[in-house]
Amino acid sequence: MAMSRLKCALRGFDFRVILALLIGVPLVMLMIYAHGQKVTYFLRPIWESPPEPFKIIPHYYNENVTMENLCKLHGWKVRETPRRVFDAVLFSNELDILELRWNELSPYVSEFVLLESNSTFTGVIKPLYFKENRDRFRFAESRLTYGTYGGRFMKGENPFVEESFQRVALDQLIRIARIEDDDILIMSDVDEIPSGHTINLLRWCDDTPKILHLQLRNYLYSFEFFLDDKSWRASIHRYVSGKTRYAHFRQTDELLADSGWHCSFCFRHISDFAFKMKAYSHVDRIRFKYFLNPERIQDVICRGADLFDMLPEEYTFQEIIAKLGNIPSTFSAVHLPSYLLQNVDRYRYLLPGNCRRESG
């Protein structure tokens, strides 16, 4: 009787459909888990509108043109004396890039301001790398305001919260450095390097915007993989007491064209790549542990692929499709930071044709 009832109940079912569901549903769930982020990024143009475009200011420069004429070309007037310049950064572990940055800016900067923490943005304890290597930066010692920040080590907290606390601490350190009204303050990450001639222009010219974002050339892993010219977060401020706050988001609509370089994940050692992947605010992009495998990281670097296996972060399908695949190599090393080209033997890994990295 029981078997008869069971046969009767199952008579209306197609076992091939049931089998397909038992196999298909788990496979679909696995695909969503593995590639759901890619689907989300590809469909981004549907659910997110692009930001308002910047008002791009043409940038004029040639080493043989006088500063008076350069200022005039931009619609500004030349000053009798240059403004003081303060370069302020949060530091993690980018020793080589910091050295390139400070040597590029050294002729024009009045005070370097550097804050480092014993905690990553993700709440992981880390050494004070700058403090341990301070002798390497003796050329800037007389103009350096250095500070440390004790991490809060809040487990499970959004990494951007810890990042914001550190930026507030940097704000305080800038005031300790005795910045004054109308001094120039550079706000950018260590790997967002303004060109020296850009900073020289802005310190010598009057009537410049109070706040100005810098358009930087975007490179990935080294100066071999040029991505685009859409890096804009670096900014220049004419300091105003009680008003200017250190930030890393859009603060104005004006953008000065072709003003430097953004070399993201430009490290000497494979271990430094893995460290940053786990340390910075987008740690959620590590979807699988094998992303941190040293052999995989090395392969990704040499192919110009994405460390997190992500689709391009763009706002139109046309731009997303245009950027699909690996970044093509460039063989031009023209108009790069001068200290890099003057010290090729030390920084060869940053130049085209040198993708192999040390293990660290």
Protein Blocks (a to p, Z undefined) as FASTA:
>chain_A
ZZmmmmmmmmmpcfklmmmmmmmmmmmmmmmmmmmmmmmmmmmmmmoccddddddddddd
dfkbcfklmmmmnopacdfbdcddddddddfklmmlmmmmmmmmmmmpfbdcddddfbdf
kopacddfklmmmmmmmmmmmmcccdddddfkighiafklmmmmmmmmmmmmmmmnopae
hiacddddfklccdfklmmmmmmpghiafbdcddddddehiaklcfblmbfkbccdddde
hkaccdfbdfbfbdcehibccdehiafbfklmmmmmmmmmklmmmmbfklmpmklmmmmm
mnopafklpacddfbfklmmmmgcjddddfbfghiafklmmmmmlmmmmpghilbcceZZ
